[in-house]
């Protein structure tokens, strides 16, 4: 009898769990989703959950390499993806929702006075203490609202590239694409998170093919309501930003 009751309770709990909205099951605030649950065809290369980023290690709050966004942003992004798919292309996201604790960690890194030789390739001509003043990093980020996203375009099927090697010596983010840290992106003239004037979306210091790649990304995103940040070809925002959050990016439920 006791065993039957335990089984019945277990089935009830499972049924209730399945009836909950996905956000609640995954521990996300209302209105937030995992991009993978909206459009799994969009490639993900979540840089702040790993080591290929300007601080050189995973940032606080990135407990899983997953893109989390506000639902309306994810739905709009899926429309961009559908447009690109017809041309044999795909989006690839680098960063989505960013916990405010990670934003604080960026600020601490920029002002800790330590040398950053291991990640100097991200800002080859600047000092890291000046990155805030120059507008490359912010004390408050729209990423923390789930409405901003960093991304690029890749060909489908995605090119196979070597895994990032923290011990390797890669060229500056402004160098030739083949010499930078490995990335399957179309050549946009610089790498992601390259703190340099050449990363400005309409920079005149890149070649014609690189300009065309950027223009294609901006146009594809713009058709579905995304606005580009002029200093960073990879950064886009959607709609009013709203409230900032600090919940961690955890693995998807049951995954």
C-alpha positions in Angstrom: 0.0 0.0 0.0 2.8 2.4 1.0 4.7 1.6 -2.2 1.6 2.4 -4.3 1.1 5.7 -2.5 4.8 6.6 -3.1 4.4 5.8 -6.8 1.2 7.8 -7.0 2.9 10.8 -5.4 5.8 10.5 -7.7 3.5 10.5 -10.8 1.7 13.6 -9.4 4.9 15.5 -8.9 6.1 14.6 -12.4 2.7 15.7 -13.9 2.7 19.0 -12.0 6.3 19.6 -13.1 5.4 19.0 -16.7 2.4 21.3 -16.5 4.6 24.2 -15.3 5.9 26.8 -17.8 9.3 25.9 -19.1 10.8 29.0 -17.4 9.6 27.8 -14.1 10.9 24.3 -14.6 14.3 25.7 -15.5 14.4 28.2 -12.7 14.2 31.2 -15.0 12.3 34.4 -14.2 9.0 34.7 -16.0 9.4 35.7 -19.6 12.9 34.2 -20.0 13.8 31.2 -22.1 16.8 29.1 -23.1 17.4 29.9 -26.8 18.1 26.2 -27.4 14.4 25.6 -26.6 13.2 28.2 -29.1 15.6 27.5 -32.0 18.2 24.8 -31.5 19.6 25.4 -35.0 21.3 28.7 -33.8 24.9 27.9 -33.0 26.2 28.7 -29.5 29.8 29.6 -28.5 29.3 31.0 -25.1 32.6 32.8 -24.5 32.1 33.9 -20.9 31.3 30.4 -19.7 34.8 29.3 -20.8 38.4 30.7 -21.3 38.4 32.4 -24.7 37.5 35.8 -23.4 39.2 39.0 -22.4 39.4 38.1 -18.7 40.8 34.7 -19.5 38.5 32.5 -17.4 34.7 31.8 -16.9 32.8 34.7 -15.3 30.7 34.4 -12.2 27.1 33.3 -12.9 28.0 31.4 -16.0 27.3 27.9 -14.7 26.4 26.5 -18.1 27.3 27.4 -21.6 23.7 28.3 -22.5 22.1 31.3 -24.1 19.3 32.7 -22.1 17.1 35.6 -23.4 13.8 37.3 -22.9 11.2 35.3 -24.8 10.4 38.0 -27.3 14.1 38.5 -28.1 14.6 34.8 -28.7 11.5 34.6 -30.9 12.8 37.6 -33.0 16.2 35.9 -33.3 14.6 32.8 -34.6 13.1 34.9 -37.4 16.6 36.2 -38.3 17.8 32.6 -38.3 15.0 31.5 -40.7 16.0 34.3 -43.1 19.7 33.3 -43.1 19.0 29.6 -43.4 17.7 30.1 -47.0 21.2 31.3 -48.0 23.1 28.4 -46.3 24.0 30.6 -43.3 23.4 30.5 -39.5 23.7 32.8 -36.5 26.2 32.0 -33.8 25.8 33.6 -30.4 28.7 34.5 -28.2 26.8 36.1 -25.2 23.2 36.6 -24.3 21.8 37.3 -20.8 24.6 38.3 -18.5 24.2 38.2 -14.7 25.1 41.5 -13.0 27.7 39.7 -10.9 29.5 39.0 -14.2 29.4 42.7 -15.1 30.9 43.5 -11.7 33.6 41.0 -12.3 34.5 42.7 -15.6 34.8 46.0 -13.7 37.0 44.5 -11.0 39.3 43.0 -13.7 39.6 46.3 -15.6 40.7 48.1 -12.4 42.7 45.5 -10.5 46.0 46.9 -11.7 47.3 43.5 -12.8 48.9 43.0 -16.2 46.7 41.1 -18.8 49.4 39.7 -21.1 47.5 36.5 -21.5 44.5 38.3 -23.0 46.2 41.3 -24.5 45.2 40.1 -27.9 41.6 41.4 -27.2 42.9 45.0 -26.8 46.3 45.1 -28.5 46.6 48.9 -28.6 44.8 49.9 -25.4 45.3 49.6 -21.6 42.6 47.6 -19.9 42.0 50.3 -17.3 40.7 52.6 -20.2 38.2 50.1 -21.6 35.3 51.5 -19.6 36.0 55.1 -20.5 36.2 54.2 -24.1 32.8 52.5 -24.1 33.9 48.9 -24.7 32.7 47.7 -21.2 29.9 49.2 -19.2 29.3 49.4 -15.4 25.7 48.5 -16.3 24.9 46.2 -19.2 21.7 45.7 -21.3 22.8 42.1 -21.4 21.6 41.8 -17.8 18.1 42.5 -19.0 18.0 39.7 -21.5 17.5 42.0 -24.4 21.1 42.3 -25.7 23.0 39.7 -27.6 26.5 39.3 -29.1 26.6 37.2 -32.2 28.0 36.6 -35.7 27.2 34.6 -38.9 28.6 31.2 -39.8 28.2 29.1 -42.9 26.1 25.9 -42.8 27.3 23.3 -42.1 29.7 25.1 -39.7 33.4 24.8 -40.6 35.3 22.6 -38.3 37.9 24.6 -36.3 40.5 23.5 -33.7 39.5 23.8 -30.1 40.7 26.8 -28.2 44.0 26.2 -26.5 44.6 28.4 -23.4 48.3 27.7 -23.7 48.6 28.7 -27.4 49.8 32.0 -28.6 47.2 33.6 -30.9 47.5 36.7 -32.9 45.8 40.0 -31.9 42.0 40.2 -32.6 42.9 42.7 -35.3 45.2 40.3 -37.1 44.3 38.0 -40.1 41.4 35.6 -39.3 43.6 32.5 -39.8 46.0 33.7 -37.1 43.4 34.7 -34.4 42.0 32.3 -31.9 39.9 29.7 -33.8 36.4 30.7 -34.8 34.0 29.5 -37.4 32.6 33.0 -38.0 32.6 34.7 -41.4 35.5 37.1 -41.4 34.1 40.3 -39.9 37.5 42.1 -39.9 38.2 41.5 -36.2 37.5 38.9 -33.7 34.6 39.0 -31.2 35.3 41.4 -28.2 38.1 43.1 -30.0 38.5 46.4 -28.3 39.8 48.5 -31.2 38.5 51.1 -33.6 38.4 48.4 -36.3 35.6 46.8 -34.5 33.4 49.9 -35.0 30.7 48.6 -37.3 31.4 51.0 -40.1 35.1 51.1 -39.7 37.0 52.1 -42.9 40.0 50.0 -41.9 38.7 46.7 -43.0 38.4 45.3 -46.6 35.4 45.2 -48.8 34.5 41.5 -48.1 34.6 42.1 -44.4 32.4 45.2 -44.8 29.9 43.1 -46.8 29.8 40.5 -44.0 29.1 43.1 -41.4 26.5 44.8 -43.6 24.7 41.5 -44.1 24.6 40.8 -40.3 23.3 44.3 -39.5 20.7 44.1 -42.2 19.5 40.6 -41.2 19.2 41.7 -37.6 17.6 45.1 -38.4 14.8 43.4 -40.4 13.5 41.9 -37.2 13.9 44.8 -34.8 17.5 44.5 -33.6 19.7 47.6 -33.2 23.4 47.5 -33.6 25.9 49.2 -31.2 28.1 51.3 -33.5 31.4 50.5 -31.6 30.9 46.7 -31.8 29.8 44.9 -35.0 28.7 41.9 -32.9 26.4 43.7 -30.3 22.7 44.1 -30.9 19.7 45.1 -28.6 16.0 44.5 -29.0 13.1 46.6 -27.6 13.2 48.4 -24.3 15.7 47.0 -21.8 13.6 46.6 -18.7 14.8 45.2 -15.3 18.4 44.0 -14.8 18.8 40.5 -13.2 21.5 38.5 -11.4 20.2 34.9 -11.6 22.9 32.4 -12.6 22.8 30.7 -16.0 22.2 27.1 -14.9 22.0 23.9 -17.0 18.6 23.4 -18.6 16.3 21.2 -16.6 16.8 17.5 -17.3 19.8 18.2 -19.6 
